[in-house]
Amino acid sequence: MTHPEGSPVQQQRAHALMDEHLAPLDTDGLDGEQYDREERAALRRVTGLSTELSDVTEVEYRQLRLEQVVLVGVWTSGTADDAENSLAELAALAETAGASVCDAVIQRRHKPDPATYIGSGKAVELREIVGEAGADTVVCDGELSPSQLVHLEDVVGVKVVDRTALILDIFAQHAKSREGKAQVALAQMQYMLPRLRGWGQSMSRQMGGGGGGGMATRGPGETKIETDRRQIHGRMAKLRREIAQLETGREVKREERRRNRVLSVALAGYTNAGKSSLLNRLTGAGVLVENALFATLDTTVRRAQTPTGRTFTVADTVGFVRHLPHHLVEAFRSTIDEVADAHLVLHVVDGSHPEPEAQLASVREVLRDIGTDGIKEVVVVNKADAADPDVVARLLEAEPGSIAVSARSGQGIGELRDLIDALLPHPEVEVEAMVPYTEGGLLSRAHQEGEVLSAEHTEQGTRLKARVSPELASALRAYPQQ
């Protein structure tokens, strides 16, 4: 459509063409829209046209938009301190997701109410608390069933989010790599699938062919929810194939490290225990360190050296948390498998946390699920500089062979390196050889893969004494000492 002659737009264009002070137009990149930028930028907000549903019970496909939240916990076992610490962790999760916590309440029950999680009477009280606080979201410290979510939302009149959805939202915010995003998307769909719901006739497509309905009444015979479920199942299958392809690439790298007999150490532990900081201390990797829950989702593998010169890899893995959703563990299994393939697991625990023993138990529960039995585990009590010395001493006594360090200050890092060197498998074959200078590759392999006991450079070559693998020992024996 052309503008009438003398229209404001044409006058602006004419002035622009005649203005000598303007830079010449780049006609090669001209797409006809540059002139309309001012018009497109001059948007005015039109009130009264929002289509956001005021009744949250009618929302079928919701995106978390956490702002002002009230936390709700059900205390079924343990002490009051345990229940409060669990709610404090939920508050940290909510803040990590970008929310502001207005209030927090705990309900003492033998078990959660099957209808509204906290009981109908307490749900009414919760509605009053939410109204007084001006909150728009309730976050429950547990995984709620679809019916519990619906019924509790009906009573309190605002969004209700459970612990699992909150963790999934944090994962979605922090996923950076292609594999991480695919894993989070798969876990979100597994969570969302049983929670799809709709309203009234607008969700029905079951028109059918009988009953004399006439033309245009014969449809596919499935509801919109069934269609959505079928599409989600298809998307999940596609994501699983994509993750499997990415896992193939990861497995190739792992197999290459096995073939080259590269020693491996994996960092495992509770979220925000300081694993990434410890990785930086051991390897100088410069990995992002952030005082936030689940700052690391994508596995990072870096090389390091023991004090005796042996090369090993350090893998920084995703952190765990109590009541970690099962489908999240399944989705991230390919990433967590780095722990199962390691020669040594450094179980990092935050010594300054109120419940370090509970953190240890939660992580070990997940590690058992992924099959880490038989792998050497060392408990590393991190943040020792900020922790209560009595708590650190209690942990060191309860966990034989453990060590206290501070990744921030460097305290105990040297002792940790020595401990890693002592616990990593040592080559089983001791060999002596006179390696010619033309065979520098063998000497290099002895340093990287084995443990060099002595190396003396002579006129004939390098007189080597080392402990190496049987394969490398066979190659070195071709050059016996004279």
RARAPE-V749260 format. One record per residue. N is the residue number from 1. PHI is phi in whole degrees, -180 to 180 (* if undefined). PSI is psi in radians with two decimals (* if undefined). BURIAL is b if it has 9 or more other C-alpha atoms within 8 Angstrom, else e. Layout:
{{N/PHI/PSI/BURIAL} {N/PHI/PSI/BURIAL}}
//
This chain:
{{1/*/2.32/e} {2/-94/2.63/e} {3/-85/2.52/e} {4/-64/2.60/e} {5/-59/2.34/e} {6/87/0.08/e} {7/-68/2.75/e} {8/-55/-0.67/e} {9/-64/-0.80/e} {10/-66/-0.65/b} {11/-63/-0.71/b} {12/-62/-0.75/e} {13/-64/-0.70/b} {14/-64/-0.78/e} {15/-62/-0.68/e} {16/-65/-0.67/e} {17/-71/-0.56/e} {18/-90/-0.23/e} {19/-73/2.03/e} {20/-74/-0.33/e} {21/-85/-0.18/e} {22/-82/2.55/e} {23/-68/2.60/e} {24/-61/2.52/e} {25/-71/2.51/e} {26/-84/1.61/e} {27/-69/-0.37/e} {28/-68/-0.63/e} {29/-97/0.19/e} {30/-74/2.19/e} {31/-118/0.14/e} {32/86/-0.09/e} {33/-107/-0.17/e} {34/-60/-0.60/e} {35/-69/-0.40/e} {36/-95/0.13/e} {37/-61/-0.77/e} {38/-64/-0.69/e} {39/-65/-0.71/e} {40/-73/-0.50/e} {41/-78/-0.40/e} {42/-85/1.14/e} {43/-89/2.52/e} {44/-117/2.43/e} {45/-78/2.26/e} {46/-104/2.05/e} {47/-83/2.75/e} {48/85/0.11/e} {49/-112/0.16/e} {50/-67/2.38/e} {51/-105/0.19/e} {52/-66/2.29/e} {53/-73/2.31/e} {54/-81/-0.43/e} {55/-96/1.86/e} {56/-68/-0.30/b} {57/-69/-0.25/e} {58/-97/0.00/e} {59/-80/2.16/b} {60/-93/-0.73/e} {61/-127/1.66/e} {62/-105/2.53/e} {63/-109/2.38/e} {64/-64/2.24/e} {65/-137/1.33/e} {66/-79/2.28/b} {67/-130/-1.54/b} {68/-100/2.06/b} {69/-124/2.66/b} {70/-116/2.28/b} {71/-94/2.47/b} {72/-133/2.22/b} {73/-125/2.62/b} {74/-113/2.08/b} {75/-94/1.82/b} {76/-105/-0.45/b} {77/-154/2.94/e} {78/81/-2.99/e} {79/-91/3.00/e} {80/-64/-0.61/e} {81/-63/-0.68/e} {82/-61/-0.78/e} {83/-65/-0.71/b} {84/-69/-0.65/e} {85/-66/-0.65/b} {86/-64/-0.70/b} {87/-71/-0.57/b} {88/-65/-0.65/e} {89/-68/-0.66/e} {90/-62/-0.66/b} {91/-63/-0.71/b} {92/-64/-0.67/b} {93/-64/-0.77/b} {94/-63/-0.72/b} {95/-67/-0.64/b} {96/-62/-0.60/b} {97/-77/-0.13/b} {98/103/0.31/e} {99/-102/2.84/b} {100/-116/2.13/b} {101/-83/2.13/b} {102/-91/-0.70/b} {103/-160/2.87/e} {104/-147/2.37/b} {105/-134/2.64/e} {106/-125/2.39/b} {107/-113/2.17/b} {108/-85/2.03/e} {109/-145/2.77/e} {110/-71/-0.60/e} {111/-158/2.72/e} {112/-59/2.53/b} {113/-67/2.27/e} {114/-66/-0.32/e} {115/-95/-0.95/b} {116/-122/0.21/b} {117/75/-0.76/b} {118/-118/0.03/b} {119/96/2.60/b} {120/-65/-0.72/e} {121/-65/-0.78/e} {122/-68/-0.51/e} {123/-65/-0.66/b} {124/-66/-0.73/b} {125/-62/-0.69/e} {126/-63/-0.67/b} {127/-60/-0.70/b} {128/-67/-0.71/e} {129/-64/-0.75/e} {130/-62/-0.74/b} {131/-64/-0.74/e} {132/-65/-0.66/e} {133/-81/-0.28/e} {134/70/0.52/e} {135/-82/2.72/b} {136/-118/0.06/b} {137/-149/2.46/b} {138/-112/2.26/b} {139/-113/2.12/b} {140/-98/2.42/b} {141/-86/1.18/b} {142/172/3.01/b} {143/-95/2.05/e} {144/-92/2.56/b} {145/-74/2.82/e} {146/-56/-0.70/e} {147/-70/-0.64/e} {148/-63/-0.73/b} {149/-59/-0.82/b} {150/-63/-0.85/b} {151/-67/-0.70/b} {152/-68/-0.66/b} {153/-64/-0.68/b} {154/-59/-0.62/e} {155/-82/-0.86/b} {156/-82/-0.39/b} {157/79/0.19/b} {158/-133/3.02/b} {159/-60/2.48/b} {160/-119/2.22/b} {161/-125/2.37/b} {162/-97/3.05/b} {163/-60/-0.69/b} {164/-63/-0.81/b} {165/-63/-0.62/b} {166/-65/-0.80/b} {167/-64/-0.71/b} {168/-62/-0.66/b} {169/-65/-0.71/b} {170/-64/-0.75/b} {171/-61/-0.72/b} {172/-64/-0.61/b} {173/-71/-0.58/e} {174/-96/-0.24/b} {175/-67/2.23/b} {176/-116/-0.75/e} {177/-79/2.89/e} {178/-62/-0.72/e} {179/-67/-0.74/b} {180/-61/-0.76/b} {181/-64/-0.70/b} {182/-66/-0.70/b} {183/-65/-0.73/b} {184/-66/-0.75/b} {185/-61/-0.70/b} {186/-64/-0.79/b} {187/-64/-0.67/b} {188/-64/-0.72/b} {189/-69/-0.65/b} {190/-63/-0.63/b} {191/-73/-0.70/b} {192/-74/-0.53/e} {193/-54/-0.89/b} {194/-76/-0.06/e} {195/-107/0.13/e} {196/-69/2.35/b} {197/-153/2.80/e} {198/-141/-2.90/b} {199/-143/2.33/e} {200/54/-2.74/e} {201/-69/-0.37/e} {202/-65/-0.28/e} {203/-97/-0.04/b} {204/-97/2.34/b} {205/-127/0.24/b} {206/-85/1.30/b} {207/-82/-0.59/b} {208/69/3.02/b} {209/-112/-0.18/b} {210/-97/-3.08/e} {211/80/0.16/e} {212/68/0.60/e} {213/-70/-0.39/e} {214/88/-2.99/e} {215/-66/2.68/e} {216/65/0.28/e} {217/-110/-0.03/b} {218/-94/2.04/b} {219/-122/-2.95/b} {220/-72/-0.23/e} {221/79/0.44/b} {222/-139/2.61/b} {223/-76/2.91/b} {224/-63/-0.64/b} {225/-63/-0.73/b} {226/-63/-0.69/e} {227/-63/-0.78/b} {228/-61/-0.74/e} {229/-63/-0.71/b} {230/-64/-0.70/e} {231/-67/-0.67/e} {232/-66/-0.72/b} {233/-60/-0.72/e} {234/-64/-0.73/e} {235/-65/-0.69/e} {236/-64/-0.72/b} {237/-62/-0.70/e} {238/-65/-0.73/e} {239/-65/-0.70/b} {240/-63/-0.70/b} {241/-65/-0.71/e} {242/-64/-0.76/b} {243/-64/-0.68/b} {244/-63/-0.68/e} {245/-65/-0.75/e} {246/-66/-0.62/b} {247/-65/-0.55/b} {248/-60/-0.76/e} {249/-64/-0.69/e} {250/-65/-0.69/e} {251/-67/-0.61/e} {252/-61/-0.75/e} {253/-66/-0.70/e} {254/-65/-0.72/e} {255/-65/-0.64/e} {256/-65/-0.68/e} {257/-67/-0.65/b} {258/-65/-0.75/e} {259/-63/-0.67/e} {260/-85/0.11/e} {261/55/0.72/e} {262/-80/2.22/b} {263/-72/2.55/b} {264/-133/2.44/b} {265/-125/2.36/b} {266/-116/2.41/b} {267/-97/2.13/b} {268/-128/2.73/b} {269/159/3.12/b} {270/-67/2.68/b} {271/-63/2.48/b} {272/66/0.45/b} {273/-83/-0.21/b} {274/103/0.46/b} {275/-67/-0.76/b} {276/-66/-0.65/b} {277/-64/-0.69/b} {278/-67/-0.67/b} {279/-60/-0.76/b} {280/-63/-0.67/b} {281/-66/-0.70/b} {282/-78/-0.54/b} {283/-122/-0.24/b} {284/67/0.56/e} {285/-73/-0.53/e} {286/73/0.54/e} {287/-73/2.59/e} {288/-54/2.23/e} {289/-119/2.21/e} {290/-142/2.39/e} {291/-81/1.22/e} {292/-150/2.69/e} {293/-74/2.40/b} {294/58/0.71/b} {295/-69/-0.46/b} {296/-110/2.08/b} {297/-118/-0.49/b} {298/-99/2.24/b} {299/-63/2.30/b} {300/-115/2.24/e} {301/-119/2.17/e} {302/-131/2.74/b} {303/-92/2.61/b} {304/-148/3.03/b} {305/-130/2.51/b} {306/-78/2.90/b} {307/-58/-0.43/e} {308/-90/0.05/e} {309/96/0.04/b} {310/-76/2.42/b} {311/-88/2.39/b} {312/-146/2.82/b} {313/-104/2.61/b} {314/-121/2.18/b} {315/-110/2.15/b} {316/-95/2.12/b} {317/-113/2.98/b} {318/-63/2.47/b} {319/-78/2.77/b} {320/-108/2.97/b} {321/-152/2.73/b} {322/-63/2.56/e} {323/56/0.69/e} {324/-63/2.22/b} {325/-55/2.37/e} {326/-62/-0.72/e} {327/-70/-0.36/b} {328/-70/-0.73/b} {329/-61/-0.75/b} {330/-64/-0.76/e} {331/-65/-0.62/b} {332/-96/0.26/b} {333/-59/-0.70/b} {334/-63/-0.55/e} {335/-78/-0.75/b} {336/-70/-0.37/b} {337/-60/-0.31/b} {338/-58/-0.56/b} {339/-70/-0.75/b} {340/-66/-0.42/b} {341/-93/-0.01/e} {342/-81/2.72/b} {343/-80/-0.46/b} {344/-147/2.37/b} {345/-111/2.13/b} {346/-94/1.88/b} {347/-88/1.78/b} {348/-87/2.25/b} {349/-128/2.49/b} {350/-81/1.88/b} {351/-68/-0.34/b} {352/-90/-0.01/b} {353/-76/2.58/e} {354/-62/-0.50/e} {355/-130/1.18/e} {356/-65/-0.58/b} {357/-66/-0.65/e} {358/-66/-0.63/e} {359/-63/-0.78/b} {360/-59/-0.77/b} {361/-65/-0.71/e} {362/-65/-0.74/b} {363/-68/-0.72/b} {364/-65/-0.53/e} {365/-63/-0.74/e} {366/-70/-0.71/b} {367/-63/-0.63/b} {368/-64/-0.64/b} {369/-65/-0.58/e} {370/-93/0.02/b} {371/81/1.04/e} {372/-103/0.26/b} {373/-61/2.40/e} {374/92/-0.18/e} {375/-91/2.34/b} {376/-62/2.33/e} {377/-125/2.31/e} {378/-122/2.19/b} {379/-82/2.13/b} {380/-109/1.92/b} {381/-83/1.80/b} {382/-90/2.94/b} {383/61/0.63/b} {384/-64/-0.46/b} {385/-71/-0.41/e} {386/-105/-0.05/e} {387/-93/2.82/b} {388/-70/2.17/b} {389/-56/-0.59/e} {390/-66/-0.66/e} {391/-67/-0.76/b} {392/-61/-0.78/b} {393/-63/-0.68/e} {394/-64/-0.72/e} {395/-67/-0.74/b} {396/-64/-0.59/b} {397/-75/-0.65/e} {398/-76/-0.45/e} {399/-115/1.71/e} {400/-60/2.39/e} {401/81/0.08/e} {402/-78/2.95/b} {403/-145/2.53/b} {404/-104/2.30/b} {405/-140/2.98/b} {406/-136/1.92/b} {407/-66/-0.45/b} {408/-75/-0.82/e} {409/-93/-0.30/e} {410/92/0.01/b} {411/-62/2.22/b} {412/79/0.01/b} {413/-68/-0.69/b} {414/-61/-0.79/e} {415/-64/-0.61/e} {416/-66/-0.70/b} {417/-61/-0.76/b} {418/-62/-0.69/b} {419/-66/-0.72/e} {420/-61/-0.77/b} {421/-61/-0.68/b} {422/-73/-0.58/e} {423/-90/-0.40/e} {424/-67/2.54/b} {425/-57/2.39/e} {426/-98/2.52/e} {427/-58/2.50/b} {428/-91/-0.25/e} {429/-111/2.18/b} {430/-97/2.32/b} {431/-140/2.58/b} {432/-121/2.36/b} {433/-152/2.75/b} {434/-108/1.70/b} {435/-87/2.09/b} {436/-62/2.69/b} {437/-67/-0.33/e} {438/-76/-0.23/e} {439/-108/0.87/e} {440/-63/-0.44/b} {441/-63/-0.66/e} {442/-66/-0.71/b} {443/-64/-0.70/b} {444/-64/-0.74/e} {445/-64/-0.64/b} {446/-63/-0.65/b} {447/-72/-0.69/b} {448/-80/-0.76/b} {449/-96/-0.45/b} {450/-115/-2.78/b} {451/-128/1.86/b} {452/-80/2.11/b} {453/-87/-0.65/e} {454/-159/2.63/e} {455/-146/2.06/b} {456/-122/2.20/e} {457/-89/2.15/e} {458/-123/-3.12/e} {459/-66/-0.62/e} {460/-79/-0.43/e} {461/157/-2.73/b} {462/-102/2.07/b} {463/-80/1.98/b} {464/-115/2.37/b} {465/-128/2.09/b} {466/-153/2.81/b} {467/-105/2.14/b} {468/-138/3.12/b} {469/-74/2.77/b} {470/-56/-0.66/e} {471/-63/-0.83/e} {472/-71/-0.59/b} {473/-61/-0.68/b} {474/-63/-0.70/e} {475/-70/-0.63/e} {476/-73/-0.52/b} {477/-67/-0.20/b} {478/-71/-0.19/e} {479/-126/1.25/b} {480/-70/2.70/b} {481/-70/2.49/e} {482/-90/*/e}}
//
